[in-house]
Amino acid sequence: MMAKNHGVESSGEGRGKIGSDSSPFDSFPEDCISKIVSFTSPREACVAAAVSKAFESAANSDVVWEKFLPPEYESLVPRSRDFSSKKEVYFALCDEPVLIDDGTKSFLLEKASGKRCIMLSSMNIAIIWGDTPQYWEWITIPEARFKRVAELLNVCWFEIRGRVNTRVLSPRTRYSAYLVFKKADRCYGFDDVAIEAGVGVVGHEASTRTICFEMDDEEGEMGWIYPQEREDGWMEVELGEFFTGGDMDSHEIEMSALETRELGWKRGLIIQGIEIRPANIQ
């Protein structure tokens, strides 16, 4: 599914209150409470706001929510839009993807944690034969996040690779990479076909798995990863996971999907891109 934002309802006032009007901590200075809450997470700040009126004021302050915003947040929000608080800015970056890098990537914050989510458009990934009109066509469709997406016309050698540097992601975070796609009216060549997916640091052996572009059924292969439907109407299939290091670490991560063994003719996949977001750890 599309990146799920669990545990934080909205930026609206007064939702989900569970506390009373007073608390033993109400005697603390508001700036002191704000400072403490700023070291938590967006989800925990919303919980703190329900403790009491004093906590609500402190937890909703700009001191808290500016800590949850990325340093470059001012360049990510529309200048034509006015925001009444940093909390409102935060939720705006959670609710609507922002196009960056000349429209070839999108940026989003995960609502509960404030972790960065990035999607590489199909224009920003390497598609073998992608610049050959008889094999791939670049089209515009209204439901796409980006200006153009890639539609597979006819290939037997299927290979897609994307790269992301860990510097643009949140540090010390386990991420999952997903290939986001849908099917054209005429789609063939992927029934029960094993696609090799890989994720890993460039220059090192990647972690691989077998994925499929067909929905799972009772006769699905054991151990294969099948696609899921997203909230935006697209499909996604998980390519794999990786972990980002500390603030100063910088690694190039490559994500891939290929079928170069059976070499049957394939048609009809529409590739929006590869989305990288925090892994859902159960």
C-alpha positions as CSV (number, residue, x, y, z in Angstrom):
1,M,0.0,0.0,0.0
2,M,0.9,3.6,-0.3
3,A,3.0,5.0,2.6
4,K,0.7,4.7,5.6
5,N,0.7,7.4,8.2
6,H,-0.2,5.6,11.4
7,G,-0.8,7.2,14.8
8,V,-1.3,10.9,14.0
9,E,-4.8,12.0,13.2
10,S,-4.4,15.5,11.8
11,S,-3.2,19.0,12.4
12,G,-6.6,20.0,13.6
13,E,-7.1,21.3,17.1
14,G,-8.8,19.2,19.8
15,R,-8.9,15.8,18.1
16,G,-8.6,12.7,20.1
17,K,-8.2,14.4,23.5
18,I,-7.7,11.9,26.3
19,G,-6.4,14.0,29.2
20,S,-7.9,16.4,31.7
21,D,-7.7,20.1,32.0
22,S,-4.8,20.0,34.5
23,S,-1.7,18.0,35.2
24,P,1.0,18.0,37.9
25,F,3.4,19.1,35.2
26,D,1.4,22.3,34.4
27,S,3.7,24.2,36.8
28,F,6.6,23.7,34.4
29,P,7.4,26.6,32.1
30,E,5.9,26.2,28.7
31,D,9.2,26.6,26.9
32,C,10.7,23.8,29.1
33,I,7.8,21.5,28.2
34,S,8.2,22.4,24.5
35,K,11.9,21.7,24.6
36,I,11.3,18.2,26.1
37,V,8.6,17.3,23.6
38,S,10.8,18.4,20.7
39,F,13.1,15.5,21.5
40,T,10.3,13.0,20.9
41,S,8.4,12.3,17.6
42,P,5.4,13.8,15.9
43,R,3.2,10.9,17.1
44,E,4.4,11.4,20.7
45,A,3.9,15.2,20.5
46,C,0.3,14.7,19.5
47,V,-0.2,12.3,22.5
48,A,1.5,14.9,24.8
49,A,-0.9,17.5,23.5
50,A,-3.8,15.5,25.0
51,V,-2.4,15.5,28.5
52,S,-3.6,18.9,29.6
53,K,-4.2,22.4,28.3
54,A,-0.7,23.5,29.3
55,F,0.8,20.5,27.4
56,E,-1.4,21.1,24.4
57,S,-0.1,24.7,24.1
58,A,3.5,23.5,24.5
59,A,3.3,20.5,22.2
60,N,1.7,22.5,19.4
61,S,4.3,25.3,19.5
62,D,6.6,26.1,16.7
63,V,9.6,25.2,18.9
64,V,8.4,21.5,18.8
65,W,7.3,21.2,15.2
66,E,10.3,23.0,13.6
67,K,12.4,20.2,15.0
68,F,10.3,17.7,13.0
69,L,10.7,19.6,9.8
70,P,13.6,19.0,7.4
71,P,16.2,21.8,7.3
72,E,15.2,22.8,3.7
73,Y,11.4,22.8,4.4
74,E,11.0,26.5,3.3
75,S,12.0,25.5,-0.2
76,L,9.5,22.6,-0.2
77,V,6.3,24.4,0.5
78,P,4.4,26.7,-2.0
79,R,5.3,30.3,-1.4
80,S,1.7,31.3,-2.4
81,R,0.3,29.4,0.6
82,D,0.2,30.9,4.1
83,F,0.7,28.7,7.1
84,S,-0.3,29.7,10.6
85,S,2.2,27.4,12.4
86,K,5.1,25.1,11.8
87,K,2.7,22.2,12.7
88,E,0.6,23.2,9.8
89,V,3.6,23.2,7.5
90,Y,4.6,19.7,8.8
91,F,1.2,18.2,8.0
92,A,1.2,19.8,4.5
93,L,4.5,18.0,3.8
94,C,2.9,14.8,5.0
95,D,-0.3,15.0,3.0
96,E,0.9,16.0,-0.5
97,P,4.0,14.8,-2.3
98,V,6.3,17.7,-3.4
99,L,8.1,17.5,-6.8
100,I,11.8,18.1,-6.6
101,D,14.9,17.9,-8.9
102,D,13.1,19.4,-11.9
103,G,10.1,17.1,-11.3
104,T,12.0,13.8,-11.6
105,K,11.5,13.0,-7.9
106,S,9.0,13.5,-5.2
107,F,9.4,14.2,-1.5
108,L,7.0,13.4,1.4
109,L,7.3,13.1,5.2
110,E,5.9,10.0,7.0
111,K,3.3,11.5,9.3
112,A,3.9,9.5,12.5
113,S,7.7,9.7,12.5
114,G,8.7,12.6,10.3
115,K,11.0,10.3,8.3
116,R,11.8,11.3,4.7
117,C,10.1,9.4,1.8
118,I,11.4,9.7,-1.8
119,M,10.0,8.5,-5.1
120,L,12.3,8.3,-8.1
121,S,10.2,8.8,-11.3
122,S,10.6,6.6,-14.3
123,M,12.5,9.5,-15.8
124,N,15.1,9.2,-13.0
125,I,15.8,5.5,-13.3
126,A,17.6,3.4,-15.9
127,I,15.3,1.4,-18.2
128,I,17.0,-0.9,-20.7
129,W,15.7,0.1,-24.2
130,G,13.8,2.9,-22.5
131,D,14.9,5.4,-25.2
132,T,13.9,3.1,-28.1
133,P,10.3,4.1,-29.2
134,Q,9.5,0.6,-30.5
135,Y,10.1,-0.9,-27.0
136,W,9.0,1.8,-24.5
137,E,6.7,4.8,-24.9
138,W,6.8,7.9,-22.6
139,I,3.2,8.9,-21.9
140,T,1.3,11.5,-19.8
141,I,-1.7,10.2,-17.7
142,P,-3.7,12.3,-15.2
143,E,-3.4,9.9,-12.3
144,A,0.4,9.9,-12.4
145,R,2.4,12.0,-9.9
146,F,5.0,13.0,-12.6
147,K,4.8,14.6,-16.0
148,R,5.7,11.5,-17.8
149,V,5.7,7.8,-17.1
150,A,7.1,4.8,-19.1
151,E,4.8,2.3,-20.8
152,L,6.2,-1.0,-21.9
153,L,5.4,-1.7,-25.5
154,N,7.3,-4.9,-26.3
155,V,10.5,-6.3,-24.8
156,C,11.9,-9.7,-24.0
157,W,14.8,-8.4,-21.9
158,F,13.3,-6.6,-18.9
159,E,15.6,-4.6,-16.7
160,I,15.0,-1.5,-14.5
161,R,17.5,0.0,-12.1
162,G,17.3,3.0,-9.8
163,R,19.8,4.6,-7.4
164,V,19.4,6.8,-4.3
165,N,22.0,8.3,-2.0
166,T,21.4,7.7,1.7
167,R,22.2,11.4,2.3
168,V,18.7,12.4,1.0
169,L,17.0,10.0,3.4
170,S,16.6,10.0,7.2
171,P,19.6,8.6,9.1
172,R,19.5,5.4,11.2
173,T,16.4,4.2,9.5
174,R,15.4,0.9,7.8
175,Y,13.9,1.6,4.4
176,S,11.9,-0.4,1.9
177,A,12.0,0.2,-1.9
178,Y,8.9,-0.4,-4.0
179,L,8.4,-0.5,-7.7
180,V,5.2,1.5,-8.4
181,F,3.3,0.5,-11.6
182,K,0.0,-0.3,-13.2
183,K,-1.1,-2.3,-16.2
184,A,-2.3,-1.1,-19.5
185,D,-5.5,-2.5,-21.1
186,R,-3.3,-4.9,-23.1
187,C,-0.7,-6.6,-20.8
188,Y,0.9,-9.9,-21.3
189,G,4.1,-11.8,-20.6
190,F,4.1,-11.6,-16.8
191,D,1.9,-14.5,-15.8
192,D,3.8,-16.7,-13.4
193,V,7.1,-15.1,-14.5
194,A,9.7,-14.8,-11.8
195,I,11.3,-11.3,-11.7
196,E,14.6,-11.0,-9.9
197,A,14.6,-8.0,-7.5
198,G,17.7,-6.6,-5.8
199,V,18.6,-3.9,-3.3
200,G,22.1,-3.1,-2.0
201,V,25.0,-0.8,-1.8
202,V,26.7,-0.1,-5.1
203,G,29.9,-2.1,-5.4
204,H,28.6,-4.8,-2.9
205,E,26.5,-7.9,-3.5
206,A,22.8,-7.0,-3.4
207,S,20.2,-8.8,-1.4
208,T,17.8,-10.5,-3.9
209,R,14.3,-11.9,-3.9
210,T,11.8,-13.1,-6.4
211,I,8.9,-10.9,-7.2
212,C,5.9,-11.1,-9.6
213,F,3.7,-8.5,-11.3
214,E,0.6,-10.6,-11.0
215,M,-1.7,-10.5,-8.0
216,D,-1.3,-13.4,-5.6
217,D,-3.8,-16.3,-5.8
218,E,-4.2,-19.7,-4.2
219,E,-1.7,-21.2,-6.6
220,G,1.0,-18.5,-6.1
221,E,4.6,-19.6,-5.7
222,M,5.9,-20.0,-2.2
223,G,8.4,-17.3,-1.3
224,W,7.5,-14.9,-4.1
225,I,6.7,-11.3,-3.3
226,Y,3.4,-10.2,-4.9
227,P,2.1,-6.7,-5.6
228,Q,-0.4,-4.8,-3.4
229,E,-2.8,-2.1,-4.4
230,R,-2.0,1.4,-3.1
231,E,-4.4,4.0,-1.9
232,D,-3.7,6.1,-5.0
233,G,-4.9,3.4,-7.3
234,W,-1.5,2.2,-8.4
235,M,0.2,-1.1,-7.6
236,E,3.4,-1.6,-5.8
237,V,5.8,-4.6,-5.2
238,E,8.5,-4.5,-2.6
239,L,12.0,-4.9,-4.1
240,G,13.9,-5.1,-0.8
241,E,15.2,-3.3,2.3
242,F,18.3,-1.4,3.4
243,F,19.4,0.5,6.4
244,T,20.8,4.1,6.5
245,G,23.7,4.9,8.8
246,G,24.5,8.0,10.8
247,D,24.3,11.6,9.7
248,M,27.7,11.7,8.1
249,D,27.3,8.3,6.2
250,S,26.8,8.4,2.5
251,H,26.1,5.3,0.4
252,E,24.7,4.9,-3.1
253,I,21.9,2.3,-3.0
254,E,20.9,0.5,-6.1
255,M,17.4,-1.1,-6.6
256,S,16.6,-3.3,-9.5
257,A,14.0,-5.5,-11.2
258,L,14.9,-7.8,-14.1
259,E,13.9,-10.8,-16.1
260,T,16.6,-11.9,-18.5
261,R,16.3,-15.7,-18.4
262,E,13.0,-16.8,-19.9
263,L,13.1,-13.9,-22.4
264,G,9.5,-14.1,-23.4
265,W,7.9,-11.1,-25.0
266,K,6.3,-8.7,-22.5
267,R,4.0,-5.8,-22.8
268,G,1.7,-3.4,-20.9
269,L,3.4,-2.4,-17.7
270,I,3.2,1.4,-16.9
271,I,6.1,2.3,-14.6
272,Q,5.6,5.4,-12.4
273,G,8.9,4.9,-10.5
274,I,10.5,3.5,-7.3
275,E,9.4,4.7,-3.9
276,I,11.7,4.6,-0.9
277,R,10.0,4.9,2.5
278,P,10.5,3.6,6.1
279,A,9.9,-0.1,6.4
280,N,6.9,-1.3,8.2
281,I,8.4,-3.4,11.0
282,Q,5.9,-5.5,12.7
